[in-house]
Amino acid sequence: MPELDSEGYEFFGLKDAEIRGMLIERIEFLMANLSWSKKTLADKAGLPSSSMYSKLDREGSGQLTLIDICAIAKAMDISVVQLLPLTAAERILGGKPPAKASMLKMWDVLLSRSAEELEVIYNIDKILHDKK
């Protein structure tokens, strides 16, 4: 089997426990944004509550399977990819997205704008940053 250059892999050099912690951090962040408890998440994802508590326990050893992750993403109406801390900034923050949960609503509103409106917003932002 050929050697693969794995340094570009998003989680290169991280321990399993670190990746697990980041995944739990991301799920908890999204749960907070939705005002969901672990029980609510379990119910909406069709997973046993006791299992959800175990799997989202940072100190525990319960593991989230790919099926669990897919069920959680489906329940939250997001892509599985959105559960993963893929950027360097997110990994530095321990898996937490670089913005607060309250900003997700703002991003949703901004991203629903037309291309022309987004261009105007971009130009305003550019002017503000150029003045710094």
Rosetta constraint file for C-alpha pairs under 8 A:
AtomPair CA 6 CA 12 HARMONIC 6.63 0.50
AtomPair CA 7 CA 12 HARMONIC 5.77 0.50
AtomPair CA 8 CA 12 HARMONIC 7.16 0.50
AtomPair CA 10 CA 86 HARMONIC 5.94 0.50
AtomPair CA 10 CA 87 HARMONIC 7.49 0.50
AtomPair CA 11 CA 19 HARMONIC 7.34 0.50
AtomPair CA 11 CA 86 HARMONIC 8.00 0.50
AtomPair CA 14 CA 18 HARMONIC 6.19 0.50
AtomPair CA 14 CA 19 HARMONIC 6.70 0.50
AtomPair CA 15 CA 19 HARMONIC 6.51 0.50
AtomPair CA 16 CA 20 HARMONIC 6.07 0.50
AtomPair CA 17 CA 21 HARMONIC 6.03 0.50
AtomPair CA 18 CA 22 HARMONIC 6.22 0.50
AtomPair CA 18 CA 94 HARMONIC 7.78 0.50
AtomPair CA 19 CA 23 HARMONIC 6.22 0.50
AtomPair CA 19 CA 95 HARMONIC 7.99 0.50
AtomPair CA 20 CA 24 HARMONIC 6.21 0.50
AtomPair CA 20 CA 63 HARMONIC 7.90 0.50
AtomPair CA 21 CA 25 HARMONIC 6.04 0.50
AtomPair CA 21 CA 58 HARMONIC 6.26 0.50
AtomPair CA 21 CA 94 HARMONIC 7.41 0.50
AtomPair CA 21 CA 95 HARMONIC 7.45 0.50
AtomPair CA 22 CA 26 HARMONIC 6.17 0.50
AtomPair CA 22 CA 84 HARMONIC 7.82 0.50
AtomPair CA 22 CA 85 HARMONIC 6.71 0.50
AtomPair CA 22 CA 91 HARMONIC 7.43 0.50
AtomPair CA 22 CA 94 HARMONIC 5.36 0.50
AtomPair CA 22 CA 95 HARMONIC 3.94 0.50
AtomPair CA 22 CA 96 HARMONIC 6.87 0.50
AtomPair CA 23 CA 27 HARMONIC 6.24 0.50
AtomPair CA 23 CA 83 HARMONIC 6.58 0.50
AtomPair CA 23 CA 84 HARMONIC 6.18 0.50
AtomPair CA 23 CA 85 HARMONIC 7.09 0.50
AtomPair CA 23 CA 95 HARMONIC 6.49 0.50
AtomPair CA 24 CA 28 HARMONIC 6.04 0.50
AtomPair CA 24 CA 56 HARMONIC 5.86 0.50
AtomPair CA 24 CA 58 HARMONIC 7.23 0.50
AtomPair CA 25 CA 29 HARMONIC 6.07 0.50
AtomPair CA 25 CA 94 HARMONIC 7.47 0.50
AtomPair CA 25 CA 95 HARMONIC 5.91 0.50
AtomPair CA 25 CA 96 HARMONIC 5.86 0.50
AtomPair CA 26 CA 30 HARMONIC 6.28 0.50
AtomPair CA 26 CA 83 HARMONIC 6.01 0.50
AtomPair CA 26 CA 84 HARMONIC 7.24 0.50
AtomPair CA 26 CA 85 HARMONIC 7.32 0.50
AtomPair CA 26 CA 95 HARMONIC 5.95 0.50
AtomPair CA 26 CA 96 HARMONIC 5.60 0.50
AtomPair CA 26 CA 97 HARMONIC 7.12 0.50
AtomPair CA 27 CA 31 HARMONIC 6.05 0.50
AtomPair CA 27 CA 83 HARMONIC 6.56 0.50
AtomPair CA 28 CA 32 HARMONIC 6.08 0.50
AtomPair CA 29 CA 33 HARMONIC 6.37 0.50
AtomPair CA 29 CA 96 HARMONIC 7.14 0.50
AtomPair CA 29 CA 101 HARMONIC 6.67 0.50
AtomPair CA 30 CA 34 HARMONIC 6.31 0.50
AtomPair CA 30 CA 101 HARMONIC 7.24 0.50
AtomPair CA 31 CA 35 HARMONIC 5.87 0.50
AtomPair CA 31 CA 36 HARMONIC 4.96 0.50
AtomPair CA 31 CA 37 HARMONIC 6.81 0.50
AtomPair CA 31 CA 38 HARMONIC 7.90 0.50
AtomPair CA 31 CA 41 HARMONIC 7.50 0.50
AtomPair CA 32 CA 36 HARMONIC 6.16 0.50
AtomPair CA 32 CA 37 HARMONIC 7.96 0.50
AtomPair CA 32 CA 101 HARMONIC 7.27 0.50
AtomPair CA 33 CA 101 HARMONIC 5.30 0.50
AtomPair CA 33 CA 102 HARMONIC 6.95 0.50
AtomPair CA 33 CA 104 HARMONIC 7.92 0.50
AtomPair CA 36 CA 40 HARMONIC 5.56 0.50
AtomPair CA 36 CA 41 HARMONIC 6.28 0.50
AtomPair CA 37 CA 41 HARMONIC 6.25 0.50
AtomPair CA 38 CA 42 HARMONIC 6.07 0.50
AtomPair CA 38 CA 49 HARMONIC 7.26 0.50
AtomPair CA 38 CA 52 HARMONIC 6.61 0.50
AtomPair CA 38 CA 53 HARMONIC 6.55 0.50
AtomPair CA 39 CA 43 HARMONIC 6.09 0.50
AtomPair CA 39 CA 49 HARMONIC 5.45 0.50
AtomPair CA 39 CA 52 HARMONIC 7.54 0.50
AtomPair CA 39 CA 53 HARMONIC 7.96 0.50
AtomPair CA 40 CA 44 HARMONIC 6.10 0.50
AtomPair CA 41 CA 45 HARMONIC 5.90 0.50
AtomPair CA 41 CA 72 HARMONIC 7.20 0.50
AtomPair CA 41 CA 75 HARMONIC 7.33 0.50
AtomPair CA 42 CA 46 HARMONIC 5.86 0.50
AtomPair CA 42 CA 47 HARMONIC 4.84 0.50
AtomPair CA 42 CA 48 HARMONIC 6.02 0.50
AtomPair CA 42 CA 49 HARMONIC 5.26 0.50
AtomPair CA 42 CA 52 HARMONIC 6.00 0.50
AtomPair CA 43 CA 47 HARMONIC 6.28 0.50
AtomPair CA 43 CA 48 HARMONIC 7.38 0.50
AtomPair CA 43 CA 49 HARMONIC 7.14 0.50
AtomPair CA 44 CA 75 HARMONIC 5.46 0.50
AtomPair CA 45 CA 71 HARMONIC 5.07 0.50
AtomPair CA 45 CA 72 HARMONIC 5.31 0.50
AtomPair CA 45 CA 74 HARMONIC 7.16 0.50
AtomPair CA 45 CA 75 HARMONIC 5.01 0.50
AtomPair CA 46 CA 71 HARMONIC 7.31 0.50
AtomPair CA 47 CA 51 HARMONIC 7.18 0.50
AtomPair CA 47 CA 52 HARMONIC 6.92 0.50
AtomPair CA 47 CA 68 HARMONIC 7.65 0.50
AtomPair CA 47 CA 71 HARMONIC 7.97 0.50
AtomPair CA 48 CA 52 HARMONIC 6.32 0.50
AtomPair CA 49 CA 53 HARMONIC 6.28 0.50
AtomPair CA 50 CA 54 HARMONIC 6.32 0.50
AtomPair CA 51 CA 55 HARMONIC 6.05 0.50
AtomPair CA 52 CA 56 HARMONIC 6.02 0.50
AtomPair CA 53 CA 57 HARMONIC 6.11 0.50
AtomPair CA 54 CA 60 HARMONIC 6.66 0.50
AtomPair CA 54 CA 61 HARMONIC 7.73 0.50
AtomPair CA 54 CA 62 HARMONIC 5.47 0.50
AtomPair CA 55 CA 60 HARMONIC 7.42 0.50
AtomPair CA 55 CA 61 HARMONIC 7.38 0.50
AtomPair CA 55 CA 62 HARMONIC 4.38 0.50
AtomPair CA 55 CA 63 HARMONIC 5.42 0.50
AtomPair CA 55 CA 64 HARMONIC 5.87 0.50
AtomPair CA 56 CA 60 HARMONIC 7.98 0.50
AtomPair CA 56 CA 62 HARMONIC 7.45 0.50
AtomPair CA 57 CA 61 HARMONIC 7.71 0.50
AtomPair CA 57 CA 62 HARMONIC 7.37 0.50
AtomPair CA 64 CA 68 HARMONIC 5.76 0.50
AtomPair CA 64 CA 69 HARMONIC 6.54 0.50
AtomPair CA 65 CA 69 HARMONIC 6.27 0.50
AtomPair CA 66 CA 70 HARMONIC 6.11 0.50
AtomPair CA 67 CA 71 HARMONIC 6.12 0.50
AtomPair CA 68 CA 72 HARMONIC 6.09 0.50
AtomPair CA 69 CA 73 HARMONIC 6.11 0.50
AtomPair CA 69 CA 80 HARMONIC 6.84 0.50
AtomPair CA 69 CA 83 HARMONIC 7.92 0.50
AtomPair CA 70 CA 74 HARMONIC 6.08 0.50
AtomPair CA 70 CA 80 HARMONIC 6.08 0.50
AtomPair CA 71 CA 75 HARMONIC 6.09 0.50
AtomPair CA 72 CA 76 HARMONIC 6.21 0.50
AtomPair CA 73 CA 77 HARMONIC 5.94 0.50
AtomPair CA 73 CA 78 HARMONIC 5.18 0.50
AtomPair CA 73 CA 79 HARMONIC 5.89 0.50
AtomPair CA 73 CA 80 HARMONIC 5.35 0.50
AtomPair CA 73 CA 83 HARMONIC 7.21 0.50
AtomPair CA 74 CA 78 HARMONIC 6.21 0.50
AtomPair CA 74 CA 79 HARMONIC 7.42 0.50
AtomPair CA 74 CA 80 HARMONIC 7.97 0.50
AtomPair CA 78 CA 82 HARMONIC 6.58 0.50
AtomPair CA 79 CA 83 HARMONIC 7.39 0.50
AtomPair CA 80 CA 84 HARMONIC 7.32 0.50
AtomPair CA 84 CA 95 HARMONIC 7.68 0.50
AtomPair CA 85 CA 90 HARMONIC 5.48 0.50
AtomPair CA 85 CA 91 HARMONIC 6.05 0.50
AtomPair CA 85 CA 95 HARMONIC 5.00 0.50
AtomPair CA 85 CA 96 HARMONIC 7.31 0.50
AtomPair CA 85 CA 97 HARMONIC 7.33 0.50
AtomPair CA 86 CA 90 HARMONIC 6.77 0.50
AtomPair CA 86 CA 91 HARMONIC 7.16 0.50
AtomPair CA 87 CA 91 HARMONIC 6.38 0.50
AtomPair CA 88 CA 92 HARMONIC 6.13 0.50
AtomPair CA 89 CA 93 HARMONIC 6.31 0.50
AtomPair CA 89 CA 97 HARMONIC 7.84 0.50
AtomPair CA 89 CA 98 HARMONIC 6.59 0.50
AtomPair CA 90 CA 94 HARMONIC 6.33 0.50
AtomPair CA 90 CA 95 HARMONIC 4.88 0.50
AtomPair CA 90 CA 96 HARMONIC 5.55 0.50
AtomPair CA 90 CA 97 HARMONIC 5.24 0.50
AtomPair CA 90 CA 98 HARMONIC 5.96 0.50
AtomPair CA 91 CA 95 HARMONIC 4.94 0.50
AtomPair CA 91 CA 96 HARMONIC 7.47 0.50
AtomPair CA 93 CA 97 HARMONIC 7.34 0.50
AtomPair CA 93 CA 98 HARMONIC 7.19 0.50
AtomPair CA 99 CA 103 HARMONIC 6.41 0.50
AtomPair CA 99 CA 104 HARMONIC 7.93 0.50
AtomPair CA 100 CA 104 HARMONIC 7.40 0.50
AtomPair CA 101 CA 105 HARMONIC 7.92 0.50
AtomPair CA 102 CA 106 HARMONIC 7.43 0.50
AtomPair CA 103 CA 107 HARMONIC 6.22 0.50
AtomPair CA 104 CA 108 HARMONIC 6.16 0.50
AtomPair CA 105 CA 109 HARMONIC 6.33 0.50
AtomPair CA 106 CA 110 HARMONIC 6.22 0.50
AtomPair CA 107 CA 111 HARMONIC 5.96 0.50
AtomPair CA 108 CA 112 HARMONIC 6.25 0.50
AtomPair CA 109 CA 113 HARMONIC 6.97 0.50
AtomPair CA 110 CA 118 HARMONIC 7.47 0.50
AtomPair CA 111 CA 118 HARMONIC 7.83 0.50
AtomPair CA 113 CA 117 HARMONIC 5.92 0.50
AtomPair CA 113 CA 118 HARMONIC 6.16 0.50
AtomPair CA 114 CA 118 HARMONIC 6.20 0.50
AtomPair CA 115 CA 119 HARMONIC 6.20 0.50
AtomPair CA 116 CA 120 HARMONIC 6.46 0.50
AtomPair CA 117 CA 121 HARMONIC 6.27 0.50
AtomPair CA 118 CA 122 HARMONIC 6.01 0.50
AtomPair CA 119 CA 123 HARMONIC 6.15 0.50
AtomPair CA 120 CA 124 HARMONIC 6.24 0.50
AtomPair CA 121 CA 125 HARMONIC 6.18 0.50
AtomPair CA 122 CA 126 HARMONIC 6.12 0.50
AtomPair CA 123 CA 127 HARMONIC 6.25 0.50
AtomPair CA 124 CA 128 HARMONIC 6.33 0.50
AtomPair CA 125 CA 129 HARMONIC 6.23 0.50
AtomPair CA 126 CA 130 HARMONIC 6.03 0.50
AtomPair CA 127 CA 131 HARMONIC 6.42 0.50
AtomPair CA 128 CA 132 HARMONIC 7.05 0.50
